[in-house]
Each structure stands twice: as C-alpha cells, then as structure tokens.
C-alpha cells in the first residue's frame, strides 16, 4: 500500500526514499534562516556569495513524490503525474544533481507551548525570513497579552526582527529582493520593514509585487541575470500556484490541479537555476539555492496542527549540515 494512505502522515512521508534526514529530524523553519546566515558568514574562498530562496507556497512534503524518480518507482505515485522517469527540467532534481540534498522540515512552531503558531502563509514565511517563530518576531503576541492589546495587534513582523534580506542589505551592502504576489505580504506582514526601507533609501533592498506567478517568474529570471537592472545578490521569490490550487480543488497528490501546480513550480525553479549557471561570472560566485514552503494543507484549507499542514521540506544545492536537524521530533514538537 502506498504510504499516502497509511494513518500516520508524517511517518508515511518519512518512508519516502529521497530524504537525507529522518522524520524525527525534521528541520524547523527558523533553522532555514540559520542555514542561510551560516553560509553567508562562512569564508568566501575568493568567491562572491549569493542566495536564491525559491518559495512554493502551500507545498506539502509529500508533493515532492511527484518529482523524484526514485519515489515514483517505489510507490507508484503516477496516478496523477503519469511519470515513471526523472523529469528533464526539474528544479528539485537539478539541486540534487548539483550535489545538494532534500530534507523534511516543519512549520507551525512547537505544539502546546509558547511557540505554537498557525500553519499559514504569514507565519511560515516570516519564520524562515526572520529566523524566529511568530511569538518572537512580532506577529504573535504572548498568551499573557491583554484582550485590548490583541484587538489592536497587526499581523506584522516587528521592524526589530529584520528579514535576512534586510540584514545583509544593511550590514553587507548587498542588493536584495523580496518578490511575490500575495497582497498581505506588502500591506501587513512586512509593512514595518517596507516603511523602514522607505525611510532608509541607502539600504539596497526592494519589495516588488506582481499579479500572477508567470509575471513574477519573468522578474525572478531578471533578478538572477547578470547585468540586468533588477539583478540581486540575495532574493526570495514566492510562487503561489500550489496554494491557490489547493484552496480551489484540494491539497494532495490525488488532486490533479495541485500536482500540476507543484510541477509548474519545479519547472520554473529549473529555469532559474539554469539562468544562474549561465551567468558569465558563475565560476567566480558561490550560490546557495534553496526551495522551501510555508505550510501544507488538507482538503481545501490549512492552518491547523495536523501533519498534512505541518510537514514541509527544504531542498538545497549544497549538503545540509546535520546540526540543523531537530532531535526527537514527533510531528508536534521536539521531545
């Protein structure tokens, strides 16, 4: 029986053959921030460091079963994708071919304690970009907050919790970019940082909003194209199609619209990596390229603490140090 239909979702997905960690070692979203910071702060060996974070909004961990050949062959996950071989233009497979790894990760904080948070967009991306769960980056108020405080509280990352993009734009004079289409990123979640940048024009960070994934993708390509006016040293681009299709027709590998959205993101990611590799200066640069997600989903929704919403992934073009692994993660928290 396919592990998709076993009772314990996290345990089932942990049996997929392509993970480089185990389910009880799932990486927390704030640890993804640390992966990026540690890379940036390590010796450069004479090469200019650059980072591309490619976000697949709403991509569950098990969605990668439609992309990796080994998983398709073992479990027969072909009823939607129709694939029995490695896709020729796959971003996720390309990262592995470059010497990288793919690991299970999790969102939602630690269930039952102060860091528990929604498995939703605002909370997920902000935890990756700030390196803190929502109770510490300003989005969530502590449980001790008064009703009045909670009623006036905006779901915004505090200006005192800079995104990793602002950190390296401000401290290292890098050109960085946040590229997305969901309106709330710009009107609420990162509004304090946007206002900060407006007051500090010397910080070379930009927020750019688009209307759809296709137009956003074209700008992502421009942002990694050497010599383009939009070229950036560090960027995140967040594709929305998995989340849009999940909310419309359902999240899961038995939902054709959702699977096709995952595969489209995978193809877009391949084009970004291909553009990076074609840069004239590529051999004198050191790129960290990551794919990750903010949350999963079940049915047509997300936000709860169930495994289908919590279990996500992080894929990298570089080996992922085991120091980022959790210890004794049980699907809710680390014991």
Secondary structure, DSSP 8 states (H G I E B T S, - for coil): --GGGSS-HHHHHHT-TT-SS-GGG-EEHHHHHHHHHHHHHS--TTSEEEEEEEEETT--GGGGGGT-HHHHHHH---TTT--SS--TT-HHHHHHHTT-EEEEEE-S--TTSTT---BSHHHHHHHHHHSS-HHHHTSS--TTS-HHHHHH--S---TTS--HHHHHHHHH---EEEEE--HHIIIIITHHHHHHHHH-TTS-EEEEE-SSHHHHHHHHHHHTSTT-TT--SEEEEEE-HHHHHHHHH-BSTT-HHHHHHHHHHHHHHHHHHHHHHT-TTGGGEEEEEEEE-S---BBTB-BSSSHHHHEEEEEESS---GGGS-SSB-SS-B-
